[in-house]
Amino acid sequence: MKAPILVCIAAVLAGGGFLVAAERVSGPPARSGGVQSGTALAGELGCSVCHTDLGGTTIRERAPSLSAAGVRYRASYLYDYLLAPRRVRPHIGAARMPDFHLDERESLALTLYLTTLSAEAPAPPVESGASNGEALIRNELGCLVCHGLDGSGGASAPSLDSVGARVTEDFLVRYLAAPTAFDTTNVMPPLFYDRTGNAWRPRVADAAQKLGAVTQYLLGRGGNARDAAHDRFEDARSAHADVTPEHGEEMARALGCGGCHRGLPVPEGPVGPPLRTASSRVRPEWLRSFLQAPTPVRPAGYHPGSGSRMPDFRLTEAEVAALAGMLQREPPSASPSPTLTPFQRGKAEAFLVDRLPCLGCHRLNGDGGRIGPDLSGVGSRLTREAIRNTIAHPQQAAPGSIMPRHPMPADRIDLLTAFLATQTTPDSSAYVSVVDMRPEPRDPDAQSGEGIYRTYCAHCHGVAGTGDGWNAPFLPAPPTRHADSTYMSTRPDDTLYDGVHAGGYILNRSHRMPAFGQRLSDRQIRAVVDYMRELCNCQGPAWSRDGRGNRGQ
């Protein structure tokens, strides 16, 4: 579920009022009237950014614009913040920046991308040297009406503590002079100048000196934290020299960051599953525990290979109860616990491991792919009815899923359902690194051979057909290299068609290659075969062809 909620870099970064506080906070500020309804809370958190069936949200008005992130923030601050987000804007209700559990390479990639974003703003007159910055802030300019400083002041805007660890000097000067230059929704008033075009008119006496004094004082806050963060960032750059801003742009798209932050690519279509229907399939106790502490359900994203993930909003118990109540107004009825004999258990496991293609996409007890959800804990997550429906009718259970239907007799479906319902101990799972996955923009309507190949085949066989898809390392046998002309020229089109339609087992290849004949039409499979011929730039054996081209049919 949360794979998707991406209230993306939502307070990630300062913004709005002034700058960000350094303290980590586990949840939103206390509300005298208690927690709001689940619907209102979901709207403030921005859940519908990823789960589009949940209605509207105010998050884009509350989260800071990142269109000039490279001018505004120190790269070292961004890197640290993305690794361990903390609540920084106490004045925006329940909205907050969640934790996407990024690893070092992912945080570095996103940081490098954000630092490429810039915006022009005219430089105001400023003079350095004055030392009365703190006095101006406390006694003359009225900053502490809204902002906190050293434990005193207001709480309707971010604290001024440790500003120097977070923002650049160039940004701070320009922001203090003209707060709306970087974000037109900003409510902070100009304190030193009025600006018309590139002309500056002082609002106070000695505006240039006062602006310089306040700037220098604020830049001096957080020096130790700034230096330590700088060292960590430089260490990461040295350790991961292969990571580029392009990786970060792919990550921003994958995580749906633009759904919350202006200035970034906006997600096209849902980033996460529809919650109104999906929540009716999950067990209430699992839903509550997942909202409290999300764990990877779809390690490679809601759309396999997309890289989306459910972040941790650090919800309070009351917030968890409100959201769970909204999502499961009528919790699914309890199913009787299945009982299996040792023989039945062994038979079901043998089918899954040694005969069926399930572990090409799913993992069970540490073995298998990362395309679909882990089966090790599926019994604690889904109801027994939902498990059976997913096996028997995957498209009905999860519309749009790439999972094909595997024809089986009813008694085998019942056996597998009973076995999977007993799998209640999730493996310690982790997301597939977005940097390693290299997700590309998704085209949900692609019906060309290339589009179908990217949707169903590239996860294992690679985007270019070189057998190096991101799921390939989790398979017991290397996927076929469709770009290998030497090998592919020995395979007739009919054989390639059979492999896609009936799976690897029919060709004495790995049984973990699924059969897509129940998911793709005849026309779609033929389009995929034609695209394989483009990848290898070859034809099948001469005996398999007639005068019409590749196909001997």
C-alpha positions as CSV (number, residue, x, y, z in Angstrom):
1,M,0.0,0.0,0.0
2,K,2.4,2.5,1.0
3,A,4.6,1.8,-1.9
4,P,3.5,4.4,-3.3
5,I,2.3,7.2,-1.0
6,L,5.0,9.3,-1.7
7,V,4.4,12.5,-0.1
8,C,7.6,12.7,-1.5
9,I,10.2,15.0,-0.5
10,A,7.5,17.0,1.4
11,A,9.2,19.0,4.0
12,V,12.4,17.5,2.8
13,L,13.6,20.7,2.3
14,A,12.9,23.9,3.9
15,G,10.6,26.1,2.2
16,G,7.7,28.2,3.0
17,G,8.0,30.5,5.9
18,F,11.8,30.4,6.4
19,L,14.2,27.5,6.8
20,V,14.1,24.2,8.4
21,A,14.6,22.9,11.9
22,A,17.2,20.3,12.6
23,E,15.4,18.2,15.3
24,R,14.0,14.9,14.3
25,V,10.4,14.5,15.3
26,S,8.5,11.2,15.3
27,G,5.2,12.6,14.3
28,P,3.1,15.7,13.9
29,P,2.6,18.3,16.7
30,A,-0.1,17.4,19.2
31,R,-3.6,18.5,18.4
32,S,-5.8,19.8,21.2
33,G,-8.9,18.4,19.5
34,G,-7.4,15.0,18.8
35,V,-6.6,13.3,15.5
36,Q,-8.8,14.3,12.5
37,S,-10.8,11.8,10.5
38,G,-8.9,9.3,8.3
39,T,-10.1,11.0,5.1
40,A,-8.9,14.4,6.3
41,L,-5.6,12.9,7.5
42,A,-5.0,11.1,4.1
43,G,-5.6,14.4,2.4
44,E,-3.0,16.2,4.5
45,L,-0.5,13.5,4.1
46,G,-1.0,13.4,0.3
47,C,-2.0,9.7,0.0
48,S,-3.9,10.3,-3.2
49,V,-0.6,11.4,-4.9
50,C,0.1,7.7,-5.3
51,H,-3.2,6.1,-4.6
52,T,-5.4,8.0,-7.0
53,D,-8.7,6.5,-5.8
54,L,-8.5,8.4,-2.5
55,G,-9.6,11.9,-3.6
56,G,-8.0,15.2,-3.2
57,T,-5.0,16.6,-1.3
58,T,-3.5,19.9,-0.3
59,I,0.1,18.6,-0.2
60,R,1.4,20.5,-3.3
61,E,0.4,23.8,-1.7
62,R,2.1,22.9,1.6
63,A,5.3,21.1,0.4
64,P,8.1,23.4,-0.7
65,S,8.9,24.0,-4.4
66,L,12.1,22.3,-5.4
67,S,12.4,24.1,-8.7
68,A,15.5,25.9,-7.3
69,A,16.7,23.3,-4.9
70,G,20.3,23.5,-6.2
71,V,20.5,27.2,-5.4
72,R,18.7,26.9,-2.1
73,Y,20.2,23.9,-0.3
74,R,23.7,22.6,0.6
75,A,24.2,19.3,-1.1
76,S,25.5,17.8,2.2
77,Y,22.2,18.8,3.9
78,L,20.1,17.2,1.2
79,Y,22.1,14.0,1.4
80,D,21.7,13.7,5.1
81,Y,18.1,14.7,5.1
82,L,17.1,12.2,2.5
83,L,18.8,9.4,4.5
84,A,17.0,10.4,7.7
85,P,14.1,12.8,7.1
86,R,12.8,14.8,10.1
87,R,9.9,17.0,10.6
88,V,11.0,20.5,9.8
89,R,7.8,22.6,9.2
90,P,5.7,22.6,12.3
91,H,3.0,24.9,10.8
92,I,1.6,22.7,8.0
93,G,-0.7,20.4,10.0
94,A,-0.2,16.6,9.6
95,A,1.8,16.9,6.4
96,R,5.4,15.7,6.7
97,M,8.3,14.3,4.8
98,P,8.2,10.5,5.1
99,D,11.2,8.2,5.1
100,F,11.7,6.3,1.8
101,H,14.4,4.1,3.4
102,L,16.9,5.2,0.7
103,D,20.4,3.7,0.7
104,E,23.5,5.7,0.4
105,R,23.6,5.4,-3.4
106,E,19.9,6.4,-3.8
107,S,20.3,9.4,-1.5
108,L,23.4,10.5,-3.3
109,A,21.7,10.1,-6.7
110,L,18.7,12.2,-5.7
111,T,20.9,14.8,-4.1
112,L,23.0,15.2,-7.2
113,Y,19.8,15.6,-9.3
114,L,18.3,18.2,-7.0
115,T,21.5,20.3,-7.0
116,T,21.1,20.7,-10.8
117,L,17.9,22.6,-10.3
118,S,18.3,26.3,-10.3
119,A,16.4,29.6,-10.8
120,E,17.6,33.1,-11.4
121,A,16.9,35.8,-8.8
122,P,18.4,39.3,-8.8
123,A,21.1,40.0,-6.1
124,P,20.2,42.7,-3.6
125,P,22.6,45.3,-2.2
126,V,24.3,43.7,0.8
127,E,27.2,44.7,3.1
128,S,29.1,42.4,5.5
129,G,30.9,43.2,8.7
130,A,28.1,44.2,11.0
131,S,27.8,42.0,14.1
132,N,24.3,42.8,15.3
133,G,22.4,40.1,13.4
134,E,21.1,38.4,16.5
135,A,19.8,41.6,18.0
136,L,18.0,42.5,14.8
137,I,16.3,39.1,14.7
138,R,15.3,39.2,18.4
139,N,14.4,42.8,18.9
140,E,13.8,44.7,15.7
141,L,12.6,42.6,12.8
142,G,10.0,40.6,14.6
143,C,11.3,37.2,13.3
144,L,10.5,35.4,16.5
145,V,6.8,36.1,16.2
146,C,6.7,33.1,13.7
147,H,10.1,31.4,14.0
148,G,11.8,29.7,16.9
149,L,15.4,30.4,18.0
150,D,17.2,28.6,20.8
151,G,14.0,27.4,22.3
152,S,12.1,30.7,22.3
153,G,9.9,32.3,19.7
154,G,6.9,31.1,17.6
155,A,6.0,27.8,16.1
156,S,4.1,28.9,13.0
157,A,7.2,28.7,10.8
158,P,10.4,26.7,10.8
159,S,13.0,27.2,13.5
160,L,16.0,29.3,12.7
161,D,18.4,27.0,14.5
162,S,21.2,25.5,12.4
163,V,20.2,27.5,9.3
164,G,23.8,27.6,8.2
165,A,24.0,23.8,7.9
166,R,21.2,23.8,5.4
167,V,21.1,26.6,3.0
168,T,23.7,28.4,0.8
169,E,24.8,31.9,1.5
170,D,23.7,33.1,-2.0
171,F,20.2,31.8,-1.4
172,L,20.0,33.2,2.1
173,V,20.8,36.7,0.9
174,R,18.3,36.6,-2.0
175,Y,15.6,34.9,0.1
176,L,15.8,37.4,3.0
177,A,15.6,40.3,0.5
178,A,12.8,38.9,-1.6
179,P,11.1,35.8,-0.1
180,T,8.7,35.3,-3.0
181,A,11.6,35.2,-5.6
182,F,12.0,31.5,-5.1
183,D,8.4,30.5,-4.2
184,T,5.4,32.7,-5.1
185,T,3.2,31.0,-2.5
186,N,5.5,32.1,0.3
187,V,3.8,34.2,3.0
188,M,6.9,35.6,4.6
189,P,6.9,39.4,4.0
190,P,9.9,41.3,2.7
191,L,11.9,42.9,5.6
192,F,14.7,44.8,3.9
193,Y,13.7,45.8,0.4
194,D,10.8,46.2,-2.0
195,R,11.8,45.0,-5.5
196,T,10.5,46.1,-8.9
197,G,12.2,44.1,-11.6
198,N,15.9,44.4,-10.8
199,A,15.5,47.6,-8.8
200,W,15.7,47.5,-5.0
201,R,14.1,50.2,-2.7
202,P,15.1,49.9,1.0
203,R,12.2,49.3,3.5
204,V,14.4,50.2,6.5
205,A,17.4,52.4,7.2
206,D,20.8,50.8,6.5
207,A,19.0,47.9,4.7
208,A,22.3,46.6,3.1
209,Q,24.1,46.5,6.4
210,K,21.2,44.9,8.3
211,L,20.7,42.3,5.6
212,G,24.4,41.4,5.8
213,A,24.3,41.2,9.6
214,V,21.3,38.9,9.7
215,T,22.8,36.7,6.9
216,Q,26.1,36.3,8.6
217,Y,24.5,35.5,11.9
218,L,22.2,32.8,10.5
219,L,25.1,31.3,8.4
220,G,27.0,30.9,11.6
221,R,24.3,28.7,13.1
222,G,25.1,25.0,12.8
223,G,28.7,25.1,11.8
224,N,29.7,21.8,13.4
225,A,26.7,20.0,11.8
226,R,27.5,21.6,8.5
227,D,31.1,20.4,8.6
228,A,30.2,16.8,9.6
229,A,27.5,16.6,6.9
230,H,30.0,17.8,4.3
231,D,32.4,15.1,5.2
232,R,29.7,12.4,5.0
233,F,28.6,13.7,1.6
234,E,32.1,13.8,0.2
235,D,32.8,10.3,1.5
236,A,29.6,9.1,-0.3
237,R,30.7,10.8,-3.6
238,S,34.1,9.1,-3.4
239,A,32.6,5.7,-2.6
240,H,30.0,5.8,-5.3
241,A,31.6,7.7,-8.2
242,D,29.4,5.9,-10.7
243,V,26.2,7.5,-9.4
244,T,25.0,10.4,-11.6
245,P,22.3,13.1,-11.5
246,E,20.6,11.1,-14.2
247,H,20.1,8.3,-11.7
248,G,18.5,10.9,-9.4
249,E,16.1,12.2,-12.0
250,E,14.9,8.6,-12.6
251,M,14.5,8.2,-8.8
252,A,12.5,11.4,-8.5
253,R,10.1,10.1,-11.2
254,A,10.0,6.6,-9.7
255,L,9.2,7.8,-6.1
256,G,6.6,10.2,-7.4
257,C,8.3,13.3,-5.8
258,G,6.6,15.7,-8.2
259,G,3.2,14.7,-6.9
260,C,4.1,16.7,-3.8
261,H,6.8,19.2,-4.8
262,R,6.4,21.7,-7.5
263,G,9.3,21.9,-9.9
264,L,9.7,18.1,-10.4
265,P,8.2,15.7,-12.9
266,V,4.6,14.9,-12.0
267,P,3.6,11.2,-11.8
268,E,1.6,9.9,-14.8
269,G,-1.1,7.6,-13.4
270,P,-1.2,5.8,-10.1
271,V,2.1,5.1,-8.3
272,G,0.5,2.8,-5.9
273,P,-2.4,0.3,-5.8
274,P,-6.1,1.4,-5.4
275,L,-6.7,1.3,-1.7
276,R,-10.5,1.3,-1.6
277,T,-10.5,-2.2,-3.2
278,A,-7.1,-3.5,-2.1
279,S,-7.7,-2.9,1.5
280,S,-10.7,-5.3,1.4
281,R,-8.3,-8.1,0.6
282,V,-5.9,-7.6,3.5
283,R,-6.2,-8.7,7.1
284,P,-7.0,-5.8,9.5
285,E,-4.1,-6.6,11.9
286,W,-1.7,-6.6,9.0
287,L,-3.0,-3.3,7.7
288,R,-2.5,-1.6,11.1
289,S,1.0,-3.0,11.5
290,F,1.9,-2.0,8.0
291,L,0.7,1.6,8.5
292,Q,2.7,1.8,11.7
293,A,5.9,0.4,10.2
294,P,5.8,-0.2,6.4
295,T,7.9,-3.0,5.0
296,P,8.5,-3.8,1.3
297,V,5.5,-5.6,-0.2
298,R,6.4,-5.1,-3.9
299,P,10.2,-4.8,-3.8
300,A,10.5,-3.4,-7.3
301,G,7.5,-1.1,-7.2
302,Y,3.7,-1.3,-7.7
303,H,4.3,-1.5,-11.4
304,P,7.3,-4.0,-11.5
305,G,10.5,-2.2,-12.3
306,S,9.0,1.3,-11.6
307,G,10.9,1.6,-8.3
308,S,7.9,3.1,-6.4
309,R,7.7,2.3,-2.7
310,M,5.6,2.9,0.4
311,P,7.5,5.3,2.7
312,D,7.2,5.5,6.5
313,F,5.2,8.5,7.7
314,R,6.0,7.7,11.3
315,L,2.3,7.7,12.2
316,T,1.1,7.8,15.7
317,E,-1.2,5.0,17.0
318,A,-4.2,7.4,16.7
319,E,-3.3,8.2,13.1
320,V,-2.9,4.5,12.3
321,A,-6.4,3.9,13.8
322,A,-7.9,6.7,11.8
323,L,-6.4,5.6,8.4
324,A,-7.2,1.9,9.0
325,G,-10.8,2.8,9.9
326,M,-11.2,4.8,6.7
327,L,-9.7,2.0,4.5
328,Q,-11.5,-0.9,6.1
329,R,-15.0,0.3,7.1
330,E,-16.1,-3.4,6.8
331,P,-13.1,-5.6,7.6
332,P,-13.0,-8.9,5.7
333,S,-14.6,-11.9,7.4
334,A,-12.2,-14.2,9.2
335,S,-11.3,-17.4,7.5
336,P,-10.7,-20.7,9.3
337,S,-7.1,-21.5,9.7
338,P,-6.1,-24.2,7.1
339,T,-4.7,-27.5,8.3
340,L,-2.3,-29.5,6.1
341,T,-0.7,-32.8,6.6
342,P,3.1,-33.0,6.2
343,F,2.6,-34.7,2.9
344,Q,0.2,-32.0,1.6
345,R,2.6,-29.3,2.8
346,G,5.6,-31.0,1.0
347,K,3.6,-31.5,-2.1
348,A,2.5,-27.8,-2.3
349,E,6.0,-26.6,-1.7
350,A,7.4,-28.9,-4.4
351,F,4.9,-27.5,-6.9
352,L,5.9,-24.0,-6.1
353,V,9.7,-24.6,-6.1
354,D,10.2,-27.3,-8.7
355,R,7.3,-27.1,-11.2
356,L,5.3,-23.9,-11.3
357,P,6.8,-20.5,-12.5
358,C,5.8,-18.6,-9.3
359,L,9.3,-18.2,-7.9
360,G,10.4,-16.5,-11.1
361,C,8.6,-13.4,-9.8
362,H,7.9,-14.1,-6.1
363,R,10.2,-15.1,-3.3
364,L,9.5,-17.9,-0.8
365,N,11.9,-18.5,2.1
366,G,14.6,-16.5,0.6
367,D,14.4,-18.1,-2.9
368,G,12.9,-16.4,-5.9
369,G,12.4,-13.2,-7.8
370,R,11.5,-9.7,-6.7
371,I,8.9,-8.8,-9.3
372,G,5.9,-9.6,-7.2
373,P,5.2,-9.7,-3.4
374,D,7.1,-12.0,-1.1
375,L,5.1,-15.2,-0.5
376,S,6.8,-15.9,2.8
377,G,4.3,-13.8,4.8
378,V,1.4,-13.7,2.4
379,G,-0.8,-15.6,4.9
380,S,-0.5,-12.8,7.4
381,R,-1.2,-10.1,4.8
382,L,-4.1,-11.5,2.6
383,T,-7.2,-13.3,3.5
384,R,-7.6,-16.9,2.3
385,E,-10.2,-15.8,-0.2
386,A,-7.9,-13.2,-1.6
387,I,-5.1,-15.7,-2.0
388,R,-7.3,-18.1,-3.9
389,N,-8.7,-15.4,-6.1
390,T,-5.2,-14.2,-7.0
391,I,-4.1,-17.7,-8.0
392,A,-7.2,-18.5,-10.0
393,H,-8.0,-15.1,-11.4
394,P,-5.1,-12.7,-11.1
395,Q,-6.5,-10.0,-13.3
396,Q,-9.7,-9.9,-11.4
397,A,-7.9,-9.8,-8.1
398,A,-5.4,-7.1,-9.2
399,P,-6.5,-5.4,-12.4
400,G,-3.6,-4.4,-14.6
401,S,-1.2,-6.8,-12.9
402,I,1.3,-8.5,-15.3
403,M,0.8,-11.8,-13.5
404,P,-0.5,-14.4,-15.9
405,R,-3.1,-17.0,-15.1
406,H,-1.6,-20.5,-14.9
407,P,-4.3,-23.1,-15.7
408,M,-4.6,-25.6,-12.9
409,P,-7.3,-28.0,-11.6
410,A,-9.4,-26.7,-8.7
411,D,-7.9,-29.1,-6.2
412,R,-4.4,-27.9,-6.9
413,I,-5.5,-24.3,-6.5
414,D,-7.1,-25.3,-3.1
415,L,-3.9,-27.0,-2.0
416,L,-1.7,-24.0,-2.9
417,T,-4.2,-21.6,-1.3
418,A,-4.1,-23.6,2.0
419,F,-0.3,-23.8,1.9
420,L,0.2,-20.1,1.2
421,A,-2.3,-19.2,3.9
422,T,0.0,-20.8,6.4
423,Q,3.0,-18.7,5.3
424,T,2.8,-16.0,8.0
425,T,6.4,-15.2,8.7
426,P,7.7,-12.5,6.3
427,D,11.3,-12.6,5.2
428,S,13.5,-9.7,6.0
429,S,12.9,-8.1,2.6
430,A,14.5,-5.0,1.0
431,Y,13.6,-2.8,-1.9
432,V,15.5,-3.3,-5.2
433,S,17.8,-0.3,-5.5
434,V,16.3,2.2,-7.9
435,V,19.8,3.1,-9.0
436,D,20.5,-0.5,-10.1
437,M,17.0,-0.9,-11.6
438,R,17.2,2.2,-13.8
439,P,13.4,2.6,-14.2
440,E,12.2,4.3,-17.4
441,P,9.0,6.3,-17.9
442,R,6.1,3.9,-18.0
443,D,3.8,3.8,-21.0
444,P,0.7,1.9,-19.7
445,D,-1.0,1.9,-23.1
446,A,2.0,0.5,-25.0
447,Q,0.9,-2.2,-27.3
448,S,3.9,-2.3,-29.6
449,G,6.2,-5.3,-29.5
450,E,8.8,-3.0,-27.7
451,G,6.2,-1.8,-25.2
452,I,5.0,-5.3,-24.4
453,Y,8.6,-6.5,-24.1
454,R,9.5,-3.8,-21.7
455,T,6.4,-4.5,-19.6
456,Y,6.6,-8.2,-19.3
457,C,10.1,-9.4,-20.4
458,A,12.7,-6.8,-19.7
459,H,12.7,-7.3,-15.9
460,C,14.6,-10.5,-16.5
461,H,15.9,-10.4,-20.1
462,G,17.0,-6.7,-20.0
463,V,15.7,-3.7,-21.8
464,A,18.1,-4.4,-24.7
465,G,17.6,-8.2,-24.5
466,T,21.1,-8.8,-23.1
467,G,19.9,-11.0,-20.3
468,D,20.8,-8.5,-17.6
469,G,17.4,-7.4,-16.3
470,W,17.3,-6.3,-12.7
471,N,15.5,-9.5,-11.7
472,A,18.1,-11.7,-13.4
473,P,20.4,-12.0,-10.3
474,F,17.5,-13.7,-8.4
475,L,16.9,-16.5,-10.9
476,P,18.5,-20.0,-10.8
477,A,19.4,-19.9,-14.6
478,P,20.5,-16.9,-16.7
479,P,17.7,-15.5,-18.8
480,T,17.9,-16.0,-22.6
481,R,19.8,-13.2,-24.3
482,H,17.4,-12.2,-27.1
483,A,20.1,-9.8,-28.5
484,D,22.4,-12.8,-29.1
485,S,22.2,-13.2,-32.9
486,T,24.3,-16.4,-32.9
487,Y,21.8,-18.2,-30.6
488,M,18.6,-16.6,-31.8
489,S,19.3,-17.4,-35.4
490,T,19.0,-21.1,-34.4
491,R,15.5,-20.6,-32.9
492,P,12.4,-20.6,-35.3
493,D,9.8,-17.9,-34.6
494,D,7.4,-20.7,-33.7
495,T,9.7,-21.8,-30.9
496,L,10.0,-18.2,-29.6
497,Y,6.2,-18.0,-29.7
498,D,5.8,-21.2,-27.8
499,G,8.2,-20.0,-25.1
500,V,6.2,-16.8,-24.5
501,H,2.9,-18.5,-24.7
502,A,3.6,-21.7,-22.7
503,G,6.6,-20.7,-20.7
504,G,10.2,-22.0,-20.3
505,Y,9.1,-25.5,-19.2
506,I,7.7,-26.3,-22.6
507,L,11.1,-25.7,-24.2
508,N,13.1,-27.6,-21.5
509,R,14.3,-24.3,-20.2
510,S,13.8,-22.9,-16.7
511,H,10.3,-23.6,-15.4
512,R,10.4,-20.2,-13.7
513,M,9.8,-18.5,-17.0
514,P,6.0,-17.9,-16.8
515,A,3.5,-18.8,-19.5
516,F,1.9,-15.6,-20.8
517,G,-0.6,-17.3,-23.1
518,Q,-3.4,-16.5,-20.7
519,R,-2.3,-12.9,-20.3
520,L,-1.3,-11.8,-23.8
521,S,-3.2,-12.1,-27.0
522,D,-2.0,-14.0,-30.1
523,R,-1.3,-10.6,-31.8
524,Q,0.7,-9.3,-28.7
525,I,2.9,-12.5,-28.6
526,R,3.6,-12.2,-32.3
527,A,4.6,-8.6,-31.8
528,V,7.0,-9.6,-29.0
529,V,8.5,-12.2,-31.3
530,D,9.0,-9.6,-34.0
531,Y,10.7,-7.3,-31.5
532,M,13.0,-10.1,-30.4
533,R,14.1,-10.3,-34.1
534,E,14.8,-6.6,-34.0
535,L,16.9,-7.0,-30.9
536,C,19.1,-9.8,-32.4
537,N,18.9,-8.3,-35.9
538,C,18.6,-11.8,-37.2
539,Q,16.1,-14.3,-38.6
540,G,15.4,-17.9,-37.6
541,P,16.9,-20.9,-39.4
542,A,16.3,-20.9,-43.2
543,W,14.2,-24.1,-43.0
544,S,11.7,-22.3,-40.8
545,R,11.1,-19.4,-43.1
546,D,9.2,-19.0,-46.3
547,G,9.2,-16.2,-48.9
548,R,7.2,-13.9,-46.6
549,G,9.9,-13.1,-44.1
550,N,10.7,-14.4,-40.6
551,R,7.8,-16.7,-40.1
552,G,7.2,-20.1,-41.6
553,Q,3.5,-20.1,-41.1
